[in-house]
Amino acid sequence: MLGGLMLLIGARGLAHFWPASVEQIEMDDGRVVAGHAVRELPLERGQGRERLYFTGNRDLDGQVWHWLPVDAIVARERPRDLVVLERRHHGMFIGRLIAVGDVEATPGQQPQRAGWARLQARLAALEKLRSERERLHREVLRPLIRQLDADPDAADAQRALAEANARVHDLQQAMRGEVALLESADGRRLLQPLDEVLRAWQPNAMPLAQKLAAWADGVWRFLAEGPRDGNSAGGVWPAIFGTVLMVLLMSLLVTPFGVLAAVYLNEVAHQGRWTNLVRIAVRNLAGVPSIVYGVFGLGVFVYGIGGSLDEWFFSDTLPSPTFGTGGLLWASLTLALLTLPVVVVATEEGLARIPAEQREGALALGATRFETLSRVVLPMAVPAMLTGVILAVARAAGEVAPLLLVGVAKLAPQVPVDGEFPFLHLERKFMHLGYHIYDTAFHGSDVQAAMPLVFATALLLVLVILMLNLTAIFLRHYFRARHGVQPRP
């Protein structure tokens, strides 16, 4: 079942990055469209079948999907000169390239073969300019703006900010001006500014090796870039980083408290009615709906503790909150509280499995209770602790409901770690793979176009959880072999 699930998600998600061939279809009424087929369904009452095509060209047609009756198609071909352009706005364009440069949309102009090489060269140059502009924003402008927020009278910072803004303006001017003359399959022409074009390819003219390279590049950009166009395009790098960082912080918070609680219940506390009641309460906490933990985190962590921190240390920034709003710290604390019962129960069961002879032998050799606990009992219980951490990671990485209240954001392209002190910014909002799936699938402007990204993000979330779990499983087996703990029969 797990293999079938992974195969389904992987096939639906990874196929999105393949440069699919584009068909040019002629209908019996004279219409001509170009696109690639997505799926085919029967018409009502069994009157033939209809096929869904992705045709792009939202700025020309107002839509990117067309249902075409199969019986009405009179001709299908795959011309090698059809091009696909990925744009910042209006989505994909599918058609033909007429010319590149200072052109006019003249109806009689003929296609130019040299235009494709010129287009690729210009797009490569524009990509370098965009990368430089992003570097200036990330490494120069944002730190200077934060420095001026702290000290508005800093003359050096003001001068450096003016110079950086001038450099960014020069880069933007260098990217503007050049256009491409495009033509749709039905003959309509469009002047497309090249600074809005991200990539261009001719799928029908690409050999298999080139398609594989383009597919690998698409997967890498999905992993390394940030989202755009309302999360329906681009990558998920901020969501990957936010998910992994939140899970690591949650693990660091929940493990010591869960282990200490389990050690107290099993090794220190007097075993009686009240201890049993505490155990029952801890187990019942594992069944509380996660949204309840989110409400608790919002009221106690965000508004209670965070609001107090703002009054004590950040009063000069009020009423704009610093810690009195959702952020990475409060999300990690909320999920640590949510997964605490799992760690407590797993650790206590591991402690209960350690034979009493181990404790009695250590005490007979002159060890104190603390030495027995720290040098005999706890090392033997490490595999059970890691089992609890594995279960906690698996649950926390996929939770979405509590994060809606305590810090997750629809779009937070700047990751909460950078080169500025204190380097890890726990007060910032963050993106999460689970919430990204929810938002893309249910709140996007084009759900049909976003579904492949939903499958790809779901596959990535499963792989992230799998890698975190495998790391914890490896550590568990290492400690089990080192301390000679026998597996449960």
N, C-alpha and C positions, 0 to 999 in steps of 0.2 A: 504493500500500500504506500509506504514512504517513497519507494522508487518510482511508482506510478505517479504520485503527486509531484515529485521533483521533475519528472519527465514532462508532465503537462505544463507546469509553470515555466520550466526552462524553454520548452519548444515555443510556447506562446510569447515569452518575453524576449528571448535572444533573437527570434526571427525578425523582430522589429528593426534591428540594426543591419539586416541584409539588404543590399541595394537591389531590390526586386526589379525585374524587367517591366517595361512600360508598354502597354498595348495602345494602338490607335484604332478606335472602333468607329465604323460607319453604320448608321442606322438606316432603316428603310425610308424614313422621312427626310433624309438628307443631312441630319445632324452628324457632326464629327466630334468625338471626345477622345481624350487621351488619359490613361491612368492604369493602375494595376488592380486586378480583381482581388477582393477580400473574401467573399463567400457567396454562395448561391442558395436560394430558397425557392420552394414551389409557390406559385400564385394561389390565390383563393379559388376554391372549387375545382382545383386540378387543372386550371387553364394555362398550362405551361409553367415556365420557371423564370425567375428574375435574378440578376446578378448585381452585386454591390461593387462599385468601382470607387476607388479613391482617386479623385481627379485634381485636387489642389485648386489653385487659382481663386482663392476666396475673394480677392479684390476685383476679379472680373465677373464671377458668377454668384457671389454672395453665399456660396456653400462649397464644401469640398467632397461631398458624397453624392453619388448618383446611382439610383436603382434603374437598371436597363433590362427590359424584357429580352430574354435570350432569343426568342423567335424573331424579334425585330432587328437583330444584328445581321447585316448583309456582308460585312467584311471585317477581318481582324488582321492586323499586321504589327510588326515591331520594328519601326524605322530606327536606324542606328543614329540618326541625328537628333532624336528627342533628348532633351536635357531636363534634369531635375535640379531646382535651386532651393536650398534651405535658407529662409529669410528670417530676420528678426521679427518682422510684422507680417501679418496676412498668411503665415504658414508657408507651405510648399508652392512652388510654381512648376508646372509641367508643360512643356512646349518646345519651341525651337529658339536657338540663338541666331539673331540676324547680324548684329554688329556690336562692337564694344568701343566706347570712346565718346567723342562729341558727335552724336548722331541725331538725326531727326526721324520722327516716325512717319517716313514716307511710304505710302502703300506699295509703290513699285520697286522698292529696294530689294535686292537679291541677297541671299545668305552669303556670308564671307567665311571661308574655311579658316583663315588666319585668326578669326575672332575667338575660337575656343582656346588656343594657346595663350592669347593675350588675356583672356578672362582668367585663366588659371594663374598666370603670373601676377595679375593685379590683385586677385583674392589672397595670394600668399603674402604680398606686400601689405595689404590691409590687415591681415592677421597679425603681422609683426607690430603694426602701429597700434592695434587694439591691445595686444599684450603689454606694450610699453605704457599705454594709458592706464590699464588696470594696475600695473606695478606702481605707477605714480600715485594712484588713488589709495592703494593699500599701504605702501611703505612711506609715503611722504605726506599726502594731504590729510588722511585721517589722524595720524599722530599729531600733526601741527594743529588741527582743529581742536583736538582734545587738550593740547597744551594751552591754546588760547582760551578755552573754556575755563581752565584752572587759573590762568594769569592773563587777562585781556590786554594788559599793557606791555606785554613782552615784544619789544621792537624787533628783535632778531627773528622771532617766530612770524611776525607779521610780514617782514620782508621775504622770508623764505616761502611763506604761503603765497604771496603775490607772484614770486618767480615760478613756483610750481603750477599755479593757475595759468600763467602765461604759456608754460610748456604744454599743458593739457590743451589749451586753446589752439596752439600751433598744430598739435597732433590731430585734433578734430578737423581743422581746416585742411590738413593734408589728406584726410580720408574722404573729403567731400568733392563733388564736382563731376567725377566720371560716372557714366551711366552705361547700361546695356539695353539694346533694343531687342525685345523678345516678341515672340509670336505664338499664340495659342494654337491648338490643333485645328480650330475652326477659322483661323485667319485673323483674329483680333490681335492688335499689337499693343505693347506696353513698354514704356520707358521706366527701367528699374535702376534706381541709384545703387551703385555697387557697395557703398558703405553699409547698406542694409542686408547684403548677401553674405552669408557665413560660409557656405560650401556649395559646390556645383559638381555634378557628375552626369555621365552619359551611360546609364545602366545597360542599354542594349548593345553598346559597343565595348563593354568591359569584359576582358577574359576572366576565367575563374580565379586565377591568382590575384588579379587586381580586386575582384569582388571580396575575396577573403581578407585582403589587406584593408579594404574599406570597412568590412564588418568588424575587424579587430580595432580599427581606429574609432568606430562608433561606440563599441563597448568601452574603450578606454575613456572617451570623452564623457560617456554616461557616468563613469566612476569618478572622474576628476573634475568635472565642471559643476557649476551651480545651476539651479532651475531657472527657467524663464517662461514667459508667455503664460502666466497663471499656473505654473507647475505642470503644464501639459507638454513641455518640451525641455530640452537641456538635460543636465545631469542631477545627481543626488549626493555629491560629495559632502555638503554641509549636513545632510541628514545622516550619512554614514558616520561622520565624525561625532555628531551630537549623540547618536544612539550608543556608540561604543564608549564615549566618555561618560555618559550618564550611567551606563551599566557598571563601568569600573568604579565610579564614585559610590554608587549604591552598594557594590560588593565590599568596598573598604569601610563603609559605614555599618552595614548590617552584620558582617562577620564577627567583629569583636563583641558587639552587644548580644548577638544571638548565642555565641559560645559562652560568654559570661553568665547569661541567664540559664542556659542548660547546665553549666557546671554548678551553679548555686542550687538549682532544683534537685540535681541528682547526687551531688557530693557534699554539700554544705548544709542545706536546709534540713530540719527535722522532718522525717517522713510521717505525715499525718493527714488529717482531714483538710487542713488549709492548703497544704502542698498539692494535694490531689485536686482541690478546687482551682488552684492556679493553673495546673496542667490542663484541666478541662477548658478554662478560659482561653488559654493560648491556642488550643486546638480549634476552638470556636472562632477565634479571630481569623484563622485561615479561610473560613467560609464567608466572611463579610464581603459584599460586592465591592469591586475596586473603586467605583465612583464614590462610595462613602469615604474611602481613604482620601480621594481627591478633595472632597468637601472639607474633611478634617485638615488636610494640608493647607487649603486656602485660608481657613479661619485661623488656625494656630500658627503655622509657619509663616505664611505670606503676610496676613494682616496683623497677627499678634507679634511674633518675633521680628519679622521684617519691618513692620511699622515702628516698633520700638528702636531698632537699630538706626532707622532714618532720623528719628527724633534726637538720638544721642550723638550720632557721628556725622550725619549728612543733613543737618538742619538748614544749611545754606542753599541746598538744592530743592528743598520743598517749595511748592507742593508736588514737584516732579519726583516720583519715588525712585530710590536706588535699590534697596532690598525689599521695599514694601510692595513689590509687584512680582509676578511669576518669573522664575529664573532657573538656571541649572541646579543651584544648591537646593532649592525647595523641591524641585522635581526628584532629585536623588534622595532626599530625606523622606519624601512621601513614599517612594517605591521601597526604600529600606524598611519603613514601617510596615508596608504591605507584605513584604517577603520575610519579615522577622519571624513569624510563627513557623515557617518552613524550616529555617535554619535551626531554631530552638528544638523542634521535634526531631529532626534528623540527628542533631548532635547528642541529644539526650538518649536516643535509641542506641547510638554508638557507644556512649558511656555505659549504658546498662549491659551491653554485650561483653564488656571487658570482665574477665573472671575475677572474682573476689580474691583469689589466691595471689594475683599480681599485686594488689594493694597490701595484703597481709605479708607477703614476702618482703616488700620494700620496707614496711614498718618493722619487721623482725630484724632486718639488717641495720636498723638504727636511723632510717630516714624519717624526717618530720612529715607531717601531713602535707605541708606545702611542697616539699621536695617530692613526695610520692605523687602528688597531683601534677606538678610541672614536668617531672622527668620520666614518669611511668605512664600515668593515665592519659594525659593530654596527647603525647606523641602517638599513642595507640589509637586515639579517637580522631586523629587528623583525617583519615579517609571518610569517616562519617560527616565531619564538618564540611569537607569538600563536596560530599554528596548533597548536603543542604545548600551549599553555594551554587552547585549546578542547577538544582531545581529553582533556586531564587533567580538566577540569571535567565533561565528559560522562560519564567513567568514575567519578569520585569521587562525584558527586551521586547516583548510583544504587547505590553499594556499601552492603551491609548486613552481610555476614559479619564483616569486621574490626571494625565498630563494636560488635558484640555483646560484644567483649572489652575495648574501650578507652573506653567512656564513654556510649554511647547508653542511654536509659532508656525504660521503658514509659510512665511518666507523670512529667513534669517541668514543671508548669504555669508555674513562674516562669522567665522567660527569663534568660539569663546576662548581661544588660546592664541596669543600673539607674542611679539617680542617686547612688549611694554610691561613694566611692573604693574601688578603682581603676576603677569604672564598668564595665569589661569583666572578668568573673569567669571566668578560663580554667579554674579548678579545678572548676567545676560540671558536673554531668551535663546533658544536653540531649536534646531529642526530634528525631527525623529522619523525614522523610516515607516513605522506603523501609522503615524498621523499623516505622513506624506501619501501613503496608500489610500487612506480614508478620504483625504481632501481631494486627491486627483480623481478618484473614482466617483465621488458624489457631488463635488462642487466645481468641477471643471466646466468650461464653456462648451467643450466637445468631448463627451464621454467616450464616444466610439473611437476617436483618435487617441484618447488617453489610455485605453485599455491595455495596449501592449506595454506601456510604461508601468502600469499597475502590476502586470505580471512580472516584468523585469525587476521592479522594486521588491515585490514579494519574494522572488527568488533570492535577491540579495539579502533580505532580512533573515530568511531561513539559513543562508550560508553564514551570516554574521553570528547567529545564535549557535550554529553548529561549530564554528571555530572557537567561540568562547567556551562551549561545553567540552570540546575535545581537549582544550588546554587544561581545564579543571579535571577532566577524567585522567589525563596523563599524570598530573600531579598526585591525584588520589592513588593511582597504581604505584607510583614511585614511593610514596610514604607507606603504603600497605606492604610493599616488598621490603622496605628498609626496616620497619618495626615489627615485621613478622605477624601481622594481623591476618588471621585466616578469613577467607570470604564466607559469607553466610551460606549454610548448606541448603 
